[in-house]
């Protein structure tokens, strides 16, 4: 026992020493520094910020209208989760942990769309590290109890003989092959209908006759970005934790990294289940059908800083370094994607102006958290035209001091 305590003390000392001199914002204060303090070209930083503001997305600030314009052609596309209007372009730039620039209203709590997926994968990572998931190569169905749906409304025309209170989202012949890794990498080809949204209705093929009849791809072989399948992962994670994912996130990540209390992670109005006698909402992994994470740019920046520092926050390992390594490992079926929603800059295809090792947490809007370990840099860029993101990075990276 004495040797074990000694080892713990040594480990704590090493961790503290390793973090010495590395800045982390506290829950109450995030220190600002001028770009010039670090030898960064202030004028070029301003050019980058001005570029982001000028290239604000042309989509309406009314996100109900924006959603209809982007996804209205899809069947069953009506939102069933909460939505809210957005403000103008906004963002922050973080260098060596300090804020060196900001624009718009970074305090505004707004939809961040598919950046939510990075929170989904993070709570799965916590379950894996805690031992609730033994291996990411395990079949998901082996972990799940029957899913009891909450009786949220009376359905007078239901057949009482055929009626069931449970759903089994991973119990088809195909879905029983799906592993946690397949879901995390969006290569599962999960089949079914969840919360009224069929898998085939999200970004459907132009071959209408094949929507419900096409042959399924073997899990792991084909990448397809699909929110219904993300929601299946969020449901599976909720069942593994047996409590609401926002509660897991708040206790294990957001509070430890000093995030505000202003964020909200929401689901759909019909996505209510019963676990251990408790009514729980299974939250969504994005805003495609409404819902997802509503959050400000500062809290987004804290997530980016956490992943930049490989899961460590001021000496405490929030997410394991191994998990961050897994999350940033290219998917075989799409080398520009890791775990959701880590978009990788493999071969500099995503952002030609940035290092190949950089990555981003990206959501519609465009909302992006750019993470660049080579330059100790994080940038939260909200409501920019997607095609303009590289232009912003080109100007920002040109402002940094030359490497010695």
Buried (B, 14 or more C-beta within 10 A) or exposed (E): EEEEEEEEEEEEEEBEEEBEEEBBBEEEEBEEBEBEEBEBBBEBBBBBBEBBBEBBBEBBEBBBEBBBEBBEEBEBBBBBBBBBEBBEBBBBBBBBBBBBBBBBBBEBBBBBBBBBBBBBBBBBBBBBBEEBBEEBEEBBBEBBEEBBBBEEEEEEEEEEEEEEEEBBBBEBEBBEBBBBBBBBBBBBBBBBBBBBBBBBBBEBEEEEEEBEEEEBBEBBEBBBBBBBBBBBBBBBBBBBBEBBBBEBBBEBBBEBBBBBEEBBBBBBBBBBBBBEEEEBBBBBBBBBBBBBBBBBBBBBBBBBBBBBBBBBBBBEBBBBEEBBEBBBBBBEBBBBBBBBBBBBBBEBEBBEBBBBBBBBBBBBBBBBBBBBBEBBBBBBBBBBBEEBBBBBBBBBBEBBEEEE
